Amino acid sequence: MASNFKIGLQARHKVIHMNLLGDFDGSSACELINTLKEYCGKFEKIFIHTRGISSIHPFGLNVFQTNLNTAKNQLQDIIFTGKYGCEIAPYQCCIN
């Protein structure tokens, strides 16, 4: 994992916000996938905020999009925001 990557979590009612901070590489992508697996189905909406990402490594992007199938059923409940939201998000799950 990128030594500076962190996922900040803020849960309120049936919504959780995941704030991504640092470099997004392959290990960071795996950490995000595992975090999504843990919280999908427990919350009505998941917001993934990307404004804190410093850089995206192409391998990390590939790992994330390839392994996102585990949360595919709940993609309508996952919303990506921020600078890299539309780059990371599959399909039309982003807000700028």
C-alpha positions in Angstrom: 0.0 0.0 0.0 1.2 3.5 -0.7 2.6 4.6 2.7 0.6 7.7 2.7 -2.8 6.2 1.7 -5.7 6.3 4.2 -9.4 6.0 4.2 -11.2 8.3 6.6 -14.7 7.0 7.5 -17.6 9.1 8.7 -21.0 7.4 9.3 -24.2 9.2 10.0 -27.6 7.5 10.0 -27.7 5.3 6.9 -25.0 7.1 5.0 -21.2 6.6 5.1 -18.5 8.9 3.7 -15.2 7.5 2.7 -12.5 10.1 2.3 -9.5 8.8 0.3 -6.2 10.4 1.1 -2.8 9.9 -0.5 -1.6 7.9 -3.5 -3.9 5.4 -5.1 -1.9 2.3 -6.1 -2.7 -1.4 -6.3 -2.6 -2.0 -2.6 -4.7 1.1 -1.9 -7.3 -0.2 -4.4 -7.4 -3.5 -2.6 -7.9 -1.7 0.7 -10.8 0.3 -0.8 -12.4 -2.9 -2.2 -12.2 -4.6 1.2 -13.7 -1.5 2.9 -16.5 -1.5 0.4 -17.2 -5.2 1.0 -17.4 -4.5 4.7 -19.9 -1.6 4.4 -22.0 -2.4 1.3 -25.4 -3.5 2.4 -25.1 -1.9 5.8 -25.7 1.7 4.5 -28.2 3.1 2.1 -25.6 5.4 0.4 -21.8 5.3 0.3 -20.0 8.4 -0.8 -16.4 8.0 -1.9 -14.6 11.4 -1.9 -11.5 11.6 -4.0 -10.4 15.2 -3.4 -7.6 14.0 -1.1 -6.0 11.7 -3.6 -2.5 12.9 -4.6 -2.1 10.7 -7.6 -3.6 7.6 -9.3 -1.3 4.8 -10.5 -2.8 3.1 -13.6 -2.2 -0.3 -12.0 -4.3 0.8 -8.9 -7.1 2.0 -11.1 -7.1 -1.3 -13.0 -7.1 -3.4 -9.8 -10.0 -1.4 -8.4 -12.2 -1.5 -11.5 -11.4 -5.2 -12.1 -12.3 -6.2 -8.5 -15.3 -4.0 -8.1 -17.5 -6.8 -9.2 -18.0 -7.8 -5.6 -20.1 -4.6 -5.0 -21.7 -4.6 -8.4 -25.2 -5.2 -7.1 -25.0 -2.0 -5.0 -23.3 0.3 -7.4 -26.4 2.6 -7.5 -25.7 3.2 -3.8 -22.1 4.2 -4.3 -21.3 7.8 -5.4 -17.9 9.0 -6.2 -17.1 12.7 -5.8 -14.1 15.0 -6.3 -11.2 15.4 -8.7 -10.7 11.7 -9.5 -14.3 10.6 -8.9 -15.2 10.1 -12.6 -11.8 8.5 -13.3 -12.2 5.8 -10.6 -15.9 5.3 -10.7 -17.4 2.6 -12.9 -20.3 3.6 -15.2 -22.1 6.8 -14.2 -21.5 6.7 -10.4 -19.8 10.1 -10.0 -20.5 13.7 -9.2 -18.0 16.4 -9.9 
